[in-house]
Amino acid sequence: MFIHIMAFYIFALPIGIILGLAPDWAPWRPEHAMEATGFWIGLVLGLTIAALLLGVFLHRMSSTRIAYDAKSA
């Protein structure tokens, strides 16, 4: 759950807001707001980050489990 919160609320939503709305307070922003396309790019970025982190988590958990089972056998 922490991975999803981090991927969507820390990465995807801010990137989507910056690209989609192009607010004046953003240090780097597109010249024109990308509107819905910017939010979609943020969502794709969040999904990619979540998938990569969940893959790393799965690899670590399975490696730990395999090593534990090898020791006990």
KOLFILUM-559289 format. One record per atom (N, C-alpha, C): residue in one letter; atom name; x, y, z; residue number from 0. Coordinates in Angstrom, 1 decimal, m for minus. Example, Ala and Ser with C-alpha at 12.3 -4.5 7.8 and 13.67 -1.06 7.14 Angstrom:
<recs>
+------+-------+--------+--------+--------+-------+
! dopa ! pakol !     px !     py !     pz ! marba !
+------+-------+--------+--------+--------+-------+
!    A !     N !   13.2 !   m5.7 !    7.8 !     0 !
!    A !    CA !   12.3 !   m4.5 !    7.8 !     0 !
!    A !     C !   13.2 !   m3.3 !    7.8 !     0 !
!    S !     N !   12.8 !   m2.2 !    7.1 !     1 !
!    S !    CA !   13.7 !   m1.1 !    7.1 !     1 !
!    S !     C !   12.9 !    0.0 !    7.9 !     1 !
+------+-------+--------+--------+--------+-------+
</recs>
This chain:
<recs>
+------+-------+--------+--------+--------+-------+
! dopa ! pakol !     px !     py !     pz ! marba !
+------+-------+--------+--------+--------+-------+
!    M !     N !    0.8 !   m1.2 !    0.0 !     0 !
!    M !    CA !    0.0 !    0.0 !    0.0 !     0 !
!    M !     C !    0.9 !    1.3 !    0.0 !     0 !
!    F !     N !    2.0 !    1.2 !    0.7 !     1 !
!    F !    CA !    2.9 !    2.3 !    0.8 !     1 !
!    F !     C !    3.4 !    2.6 !   m0.6 !     1 !
!    I !     N !    3.7 !    1.6 !   m1.4 !     2 !
!    I !    CA !    4.2 !    1.8 !   m2.7 !     2 !
!    I !     C !    3.2 !    2.5 !   m3.6 !     2 !
!    H !     N !    2.0 !    2.1 !   m3.5 !     3 !
!    H !    CA !    0.9 !    2.8 !   m4.3 !     3 !
!    H !     C !    0.7 !    4.2 !   m3.9 !     3 !
!    I !     N !    0.7 !    4.5 !   m2.6 !     4 !
!    I !    CA !    0.6 !    5.9 !   m2.1 !     4 !
!    I !     C !    1.7 !    6.7 !   m2.6 !     4 !
!    M !     N !    2.9 !    6.2 !   m2.5 !     5 !
!    M !    CA !    4.1 !    7.0 !   m3.0 !     5 !
!    M !     C !    4.0 !    7.2 !   m4.5 !     5 !
!    A !     N !    3.7 !    6.1 !   m5.2 !     6 !
!    A !    CA !    3.7 !    6.2 !   m6.7 !     6 !
!    A !     C !    2.7 !    7.2 !   m7.2 !     6 !
!    F !     N !    1.5 !    7.2 !   m6.6 !     7 !
!    F !    CA !    0.4 !    8.0 !   m7.1 !     7 !
!    F !     C !    0.3 !    9.4 !   m6.5 !     7 !
!    Y !     N !    0.5 !    9.5 !   m5.2 !     8 !
!    Y !    CA !    0.3 !   10.8 !   m4.6 !     8 !
!    Y !     C !    1.6 !   11.6 !   m4.5 !     8 !
!    I !     N !    2.7 !   11.0 !   m4.5 !     9 !
!    I !    CA !    4.0 !   11.7 !   m4.5 !     9 !
!    I !     C !    4.5 !   12.0 !   m5.9 !     9 !
!    F !     N !    4.3 !   11.1 !   m6.8 !    10 !
!    F !    CA !    4.8 !   11.3 !   m8.2 !    10 !
!    F !     C !    3.7 !   11.6 !   m9.2 !    10 !
!    A !     N !    2.7 !   10.8 !   m9.4 !    11 !
!    A !    CA !    1.8 !   10.9 !  m10.5 !    11 !
!    A !     C !    0.9 !   12.2 !  m10.3 !    11 !
!    L !     N !    0.4 !   12.4 !   m9.2 !    12 !
!    L !    CA !   m0.5 !   13.6 !   m9.1 !    12 !
!    L !     C !    0.2 !   14.9 !   m9.2 !    12 !
!    P !     N !    1.3 !   15.1 !   m8.6 !    13 !
!    P !    CA !    2.0 !   16.4 !   m8.8 !    13 !
!    P !     C !    2.5 !   16.6 !  m10.3 !    13 !
!    I !     N !    3.0 !   15.5 !  m10.9 !    14 !
!    I !    CA !    3.4 !   15.6 !  m12.3 !    14 !
!    I !     C !    2.1 !   15.9 !  m13.2 !    14 !
!    G !     N !    1.0 !   15.2 !  m12.9 !    15 !
!    G !    CA !   m0.2 !   15.5 !  m13.7 !    15 !
!    G !     C !   m0.7 !   16.9 !  m13.5 !    15 !
!    I !     N !   m0.6 !   17.4 !  m12.3 !    16 !
!    I !    CA !   m1.1 !   18.8 !  m12.1 !    16 !
!    I !     C !   m0.2 !   19.8 !  m12.8 !    16 !
!    I !     N !    1.2 !   19.6 !  m12.7 !    17 !
!    I !    CA !    2.1 !   20.5 !  m13.4 !    17 !
!    I !     C !    1.9 !   20.5 !  m14.9 !    17 !
!    L !     N !    1.8 !   19.2 !  m15.5 !    18 !
!    L !    CA !    1.7 !   19.1 !  m16.9 !    18 !
!    L !     C !    0.3 !   19.5 !  m17.4 !    18 !
!    G !     N !   m0.7 !   19.1 !  m16.6 !    19 !
!    G !    CA !   m2.1 !   19.4 !  m17.0 !    19 !
!    G !     C !   m2.6 !   20.8 !  m16.8 !    19 !
!    L !     N !   m2.2 !   21.4 !  m15.8 !    20 !
!    L !    CA !   m2.7 !   22.8 !  m15.5 !    20 !
!    L !     C !   m1.6 !   23.9 !  m15.7 !    20 !
!    A !     N !   m0.4 !   23.5 !  m15.7 !    21 !
!    A !    CA !    0.7 !   24.5 !  m15.9 !    21 !
!    A !     C !    0.6 !   25.7 !  m15.0 !    21 !
!    P !     N !    0.6 !   25.5 !  m13.7 !    22 !
!    P !    CA !    0.4 !   26.6 !  m12.7 !    22 !
!    P !     C !    1.6 !   27.5 !  m12.7 !    22 !
!    D !     N !    1.4 !   28.8 !  m12.4 !    23 !
!    D !    CA !    2.5 !   29.8 !  m12.4 !    23 !
!    D !     C !    3.5 !   29.5 !  m11.3 !    23 !
!    W !     N !    3.1 !   28.8 !  m10.2 !    24 !
!    W !    CA !    4.0 !   28.6 !   m9.1 !    24 !
!    W !     C !    5.0 !   27.5 !   m9.4 !    24 !
!    A !     N !    4.8 !   26.7 !  m10.4 !    25 !
!    A !    CA !    5.7 !   25.5 !  m10.7 !    25 !
!    A !     C !    7.0 !   26.0 !  m11.2 !    25 !
!    P !     N !    8.1 !   25.5 !  m10.7 !    26 !
!    P !    CA !    9.4 !   25.9 !  m11.2 !    26 !
!    P !     C !    9.7 !   25.5 !  m12.6 !    26 !
!    W !     N !    9.2 !   24.4 !  m13.1 !    27 !
!    W !    CA !    9.3 !   24.0 !  m14.5 !    27 !
!    W !     C !    7.9 !   23.5 !  m14.9 !    27 !
!    R !     N !    7.5 !   24.1 !  m16.0 !    28 !
!    R !    CA !    6.1 !   23.8 !  m16.5 !    28 !
!    R !     C !    6.1 !   24.0 !  m18.0 !    28 !
!    P !     N !    5.2 !   23.4 !  m18.6 !    29 !
!    P !    CA !    5.1 !   23.6 !  m20.1 !    29 !
!    P !     C !    4.6 !   25.0 !  m20.4 !    29 !
!    E !     N !    4.8 !   25.5 !  m21.5 !    30 !
!    E !    CA !    4.4 !   26.8 !  m21.9 !    30 !
!    E !     C !    2.9 !   26.9 !  m21.9 !    30 !
!    H !     N !    2.2 !   25.9 !  m22.4 !    31 !
!    H !    CA !    0.8 !   25.8 !  m22.4 !    31 !
!    H !     C !    0.3 !   24.6 !  m21.6 !    31 !
!    A !     N !   m0.8 !   24.7 !  m20.9 !    32 !
!    A !    CA !   m1.3 !   23.5 !  m20.2 !    32 !
!    A !     C !   m1.7 !   22.4 !  m21.1 !    32 !
!    M !     N !   m1.3 !   21.2 !  m20.8 !    33 !
!    M !    CA !   m1.6 !   20.0 !  m21.6 !    33 !
!    M !     C !   m2.9 !   19.4 !  m21.3 !    33 !
!    E !     N !   m3.6 !   20.0 !  m20.3 !    34 !
!    E !    CA !   m5.0 !   19.6 !  m19.9 !    34 !
!    E !     C !   m5.0 !   18.1 !  m19.6 !    34 !
!    A !     N !   m6.0 !   17.3 !  m20.1 !    35 !
!    A !    CA !   m6.1 !   15.9 !  m19.8 !    35 !
!    A !     C !   m4.9 !   15.1 !  m20.2 !    35 !
!    T !     N !   m4.2 !   15.4 !  m21.2 !    36 !
!    T !    CA !   m3.0 !   14.7 !  m21.6 !    36 !
!    T !     C !   m2.0 !   14.7 !  m20.6 !    36 !
!    G !     N !   m1.8 !   15.8 !  m19.9 !    37 !
!    G !    CA !   m0.8 !   15.9 !  m18.8 !    37 !
!    G !     C !   m1.2 !   15.0 !  m17.6 !    37 !
!    F !     N !   m2.5 !   14.9 !  m17.3 !    38 !
!    F !    CA !   m2.9 !   14.0 !  m16.2 !    38 !
!    F !     C !   m2.7 !   12.6 !  m16.6 !    38 !
!    W !     N !   m2.9 !   12.2 !  m17.9 !    39 !
!    W !    CA !   m2.7 !   10.9 !  m18.3 !    39 !
!    W !     C !   m1.2 !   10.5 !  m18.3 !    39 !
!    I !     N !   m0.3 !   11.5 !  m18.6 !    40 !
!    I !    CA !    1.1 !   11.2 !  m18.6 !    40 !
!    I !     C !    1.5 !   11.0 !  m17.1 !    40 !
!    G !     N !    1.0 !   11.8 !  m16.2 !    41 !
!    G !    CA !    1.2 !   11.6 !  m14.8 !    41 !
!    G !     C !    0.7 !   10.2 !  m14.3 !    41 !
!    L !     N !   m0.4 !    9.8 !  m14.8 !    42 !
!    L !    CA !   m0.9 !    8.5 !  m14.4 !    42 !
!    L !     C !   m0.1 !    7.3 !  m14.9 !    42 !
!    V !     N !    0.3 !    7.4 !  m16.1 !    43 !
!    V !    CA !    1.2 !    6.4 !  m16.7 !    43 !
!    V !     C !    2.5 !    6.4 !  m16.0 !    43 !
!    L !     N !    3.1 !    7.5 !  m15.6 !    44 !
!    L !    CA !    4.3 !    7.6 !  m14.8 !    44 !
!    L !     C !    4.1 !    6.9 !  m13.5 !    44 !
!    G !     N !    3.0 !    7.2 !  m12.8 !    45 !
!    G !    CA !    2.7 !    6.6 !  m11.5 !    45 !
!    G !     C !    2.6 !    5.1 !  m11.6 !    45 !
!    L !     N !    1.9 !    4.6 !  m12.6 !    46 !
!    L !    CA !    1.7 !    3.2 !  m12.8 !    46 !
!    L !     C !    3.0 !    2.5 !  m13.1 !    46 !
!    T !     N !    3.9 !    3.2 !  m13.9 !    47 !
!    T !    CA !    5.2 !    2.6 !  m14.2 !    47 !
!    T !     C !    6.1 !    2.5 !  m12.9 !    47 !
!    I !     N !    6.1 !    3.5 !  m12.1 !    48 !
!    I !    CA !    6.8 !    3.5 !  m10.9 !    48 !
!    I !     C !    6.3 !    2.5 !   m9.9 !    48 !
!    A !     N !    5.0 !    2.3 !   m9.8 !    49 !
!    A !    CA !    4.4 !    1.3 !   m9.0 !    49 !
!    A !     C !    4.7 !   m0.1 !   m9.4 !    49 !
!    A !     N !    4.7 !   m0.3 !  m10.8 !    50 !
!    A !    CA !    5.0 !   m1.6 !  m11.3 !    50 !
!    A !     C !    6.5 !   m2.0 !  m11.0 !    50 !
!    L !     N !    7.4 !   m1.0 !  m11.2 !    51 !
!    L !    CA !    8.8 !   m1.3 !  m11.0 !    51 !
!    L !     C !    9.1 !   m1.6 !   m9.5 !    51 !
!    L !     N !    8.5 !   m0.8 !   m8.6 !    52 !
!    L !    CA !    8.7 !   m1.0 !   m7.2 !    52 !
!    L !     C !    8.1 !   m2.3 !   m6.7 !    52 !
!    L !     N !    6.9 !   m2.6 !   m7.2 !    53 !
!    L !    CA !    6.3 !   m3.9 !   m6.8 !    53 !
!    L !     C !    7.1 !   m5.1 !   m7.4 !    53 !
!    G !     N !    7.7 !   m4.9 !   m8.5 !    54 !
!    G !    CA !    8.5 !   m6.0 !   m9.1 !    54 !
!    G !     C !    9.8 !   m6.2 !   m8.2 !    54 !
!    V !     N !   10.4 !   m5.1 !   m7.8 !    55 !
!    V !    CA !   11.5 !   m5.2 !   m6.9 !    55 !
!    V !     C !   11.1 !   m5.8 !   m5.5 !    55 !
!    F !     N !   10.0 !   m5.4 !   m5.0 !    56 !
!    F !    CA !    9.5 !   m6.0 !   m3.8 !    56 !
!    F !     C !    9.2 !   m7.5 !   m3.9 !    56 !
!    L !     N !    8.6 !   m7.9 !   m5.0 !    57 !
!    L !    CA !    8.3 !   m9.3 !   m5.2 !    57 !
!    L !     C !    9.6 !  m10.1 !   m5.3 !    57 !
!    H !     N !   10.6 !   m9.5 !   m6.0 !    58 !
!    H !    CA !   11.9 !  m10.2 !   m6.2 !    58 !
!    H !     C !   12.6 !  m10.4 !   m4.8 !    58 !
!    R !     N !   12.6 !   m9.4 !   m4.0 !    59 !
!    R !    CA !   13.2 !   m9.5 !   m2.7 !    59 !
!    R !     C !   12.5 !  m10.5 !   m1.8 !    59 !
!    M !     N !   11.2 !  m10.4 !   m1.8 !    60 !
!    M !    CA !   10.4 !  m11.3 !   m1.0 !    60 !
!    M !     C !   10.6 !  m12.8 !   m1.4 !    60 !
!    S !     N !   10.6 !  m13.0 !   m2.7 !    61 !
!    S !    CA !   10.8 !  m14.4 !   m3.2 !    61 !
!    S !     C !   12.2 !  m14.9 !   m2.9 !    61 !
!    S !     N !   13.2 !  m14.0 !   m3.1 !    62 !
!    S !    CA !   14.6 !  m14.4 !   m2.8 !    62 !
!    S !     C !   14.7 !  m14.8 !   m1.4 !    62 !
!    T !     N !   14.2 !  m14.0 !   m0.5 !    63 !
!    T !    CA !   14.2 !  m14.2 !    0.9 !    63 !
!    T !     C !   13.5 !  m15.5 !    1.3 !    63 !
!    R !     N !   12.4 !  m15.8 !    0.7 !    64 !
!    R !    CA !   11.6 !  m17.0 !    1.0 !    64 !
!    R !     C !   12.4 !  m18.2 !    0.5 !    64 !
!    I !     N !   13.0 !  m18.1 !   m0.7 !    65 !
!    I !    CA !   13.7 !  m19.3 !   m1.3 !    65 !
!    I !     C !   14.9 !  m19.6 !   m0.4 !    65 !
!    A !     N !   15.7 !  m18.5 !    0.1 !    66 !
!    A !    CA !   16.8 !  m18.7 !    0.9 !    66 !
!    A !     C !   16.4 !  m19.3 !    2.3 !    66 !
!    Y !     N !   15.3 !  m18.9 !    2.8 !    67 !
!    Y !    CA !   14.8 !  m19.4 !    4.1 !    67 !
!    Y !     C !   14.4 !  m20.9 !    3.9 !    67 !
!    D !     N !   13.7 !  m21.2 !    2.8 !    68 !
!    D !    CA !   13.3 !  m22.6 !    2.6 !    68 !
!    D !     C !   14.5 !  m23.5 !    2.4 !    68 !
!    A !     N !   15.6 !  m23.0 !    1.7 !    69 !
!    A !    CA !   16.8 !  m23.8 !    1.5 !    69 !
!    A !     C !   17.5 !  m24.1 !    2.8 !    69 !
!    K !     N !   17.5 !  m23.1 !    3.7 !    70 !
!    K !    CA !   18.2 !  m23.4 !    5.0 !    70 !
!    K !     C !   17.4 !  m24.4 !    5.8 !    70 !
!    S !     N !   16.1 !  m24.4 !    5.8 !    71 !
!    S !    CA !   15.3 !  m25.3 !    6.6 !    71 !
!    S !     C !   15.2 !  m26.7 !    6.1 !    71 !
!    A !     N !   15.5 !  m26.9 !    4.8 !    72 !
!    A !    CA !   15.4 !  m28.2 !    4.2 !    72 !
!    A !     C !   16.6 !  m29.0 !    4.4 !    72 !
+------+-------+--------+--------+--------+-------+
</recs>
